[in-house]
Amino acid sequence: MAVSSPDLKAFLLATPFFGGLSDASLDLLVSMLVERRFDAGATIVAEGEPGRSMFIVHSGDLVVSKLGDSGRSIRMSNLEPGDFFGEMTLIEMQNRSATVVAENATVLYELTARNLYTYYKADIHAYVIVMQNINRELCRRLRRADRRIAELSFHASE
């Protein structure tokens, strides 16, 4: 179901994804979101599957994992309210890079690639802001990954 509420709008404004949008641009984007509810243990997206949407976490806790070379699932990170995931498939049009599982009852808001394209056609300025917000978050994640790799390399050489 599509959503629209002042509480949701206030929540979304506080997330990195929606920062800097005008009220009208935010209303348009919010009107494109679809609420999705998942029970504890549900797989939201699976590594390797096609993906054509991203998700904003409204409530719940999720675990992001990847399959290692041995076939073992490796926990990569946690997601909580205000975080978003799945944006990589919207940028590079590749399959899902990781699996995301709900640790408890979860409410997500989904934005499809088709709706994002509609947003681009309707308000290119706001679209650029959204893409900058996504890129900023991807840079933060890359910096965290760089730190983790450096720490692992340091400990491996001890």
N, C-alpha and C positions, 0 to 999 in steps of 0.2 A: 504494500500500500504506500502511496506517496504521502509525505508528511508535511506538516506546517504547524509550528507552535512557537510562541514567544520563548518558552523555556528551552526548546531545542535550539532555536536561533542563538540565544545567549550562550548555550553550551558550545555550539559550533564556532562562534566568534572567538572563543577562548582557545581553540585548537590551532596548531600551526598551519593547517591546510587552508583555513578560511581567513587568515589575517590579511588586513588591508583592503577588503572588499567593501564597496559602498553598500548601503542598505538595499537598494534595488537589485544590485548584482547578487547579493547574498540571497535575497528572496527567490530570485530565479533559480539559483543553484539548489537551494533547499527544496524547491518544488520538484526537482528532478531526482531527489533521493528516494530510495525505497527502503523501508524498515524491514530488517531480517532478524528473526529470533532463533537462537540455537540453544539446545540443552547442553549440560555438562557432558564432555566427552565427544561432542560432535566435531567432525572435520569440516572446517569452513572451506578451505582450499587445499588441494593436494599437489605436492611437488610434481612437476612434469605435465600436469593437465593444462589444457588450453584455458586462458583467462582473458576475459574481456570486460572486467570491472574491478573497481577498488572498493575498499570498505573503511569506514570511520567507526571506531569503537565508541559506543555510547555508554555501555555498562558491561561489566564482566571482565574476566582475565583470560588471556589467551597465551598459548605457547607456540613459538615459531621454531620449527626444526627442519633439518636437512638430512638426507641419507648420506652416510659416509661410504667410503670405498668398500668397507666390510659389509655394507647393507644395514648397519646399525643406525638408528635414529639419533642424531646429535642435536641437543637443545641449543638453539642459537640465541634466542632472546624471549622476553615476555612483552606482551602488549596489554595496555590498560586504557581506561577511558581517556579520550582525547588523542590517542594514537591512530594512525591509519596504516593500511597495508594493501598490497595488490597494485600499487601505482606503477610498478615497473612494467607490468603487462600493457598498461595504457601508453607507455612511452616507447617501448621497444617491440611491442607486438610479439613477444615470445611466450612460451609456456611458463607456468608458475615456477618460481625459483625455490620455493620452500613450501612446507606444509604448515597450516595454522589450525590448531585445535583449541576449542573452548574448554577452559578448566572448570568453569561453572556456567550457570545460565547467563547468556550473553545477548545484548541487543546491539546490532550493527546497522549502519546506514550505507547502502550500496549506491555507487555511482557508476553507470555503465560507460563504456567507450562511446557508444552512440549518443548518450546524453551529454557527455563531455564535448563531443563534436557539435551538437546542437548549441551548447553554451558558447563555443568558439564562434559559431555563425551569428549568434545573437549579441555577443558582447566581447569583442576581441580583446579589449583592454583588461577586462576582468579575467578572461582566460589566461592572459599573459601573467597576471598576478598569481593565479592558481598554479600555473606551471613553475613560476619562480618559487613559490612556497614548497612545491613538491621537490624541486631541485635542491633547495636549501636543506630540506630534511634528508634527502639522499646524501648530500655532502656530510651532514652530521653523522649519519650511519657509517659512511666510508671512513671518517676520522676515527670513530669508535673501533671499527674493524682494524684499522691500521695500528691503533694502540694495542689491541688484543694480540695481533700478529707479532708486534715488536716484543710484548711481554712473553709470549710463548717462545719466541726465538731466543730471548735472553735466558729464560729458565732452561731451555734445551741445551744451551751452551755451557751451563754451570757444571 
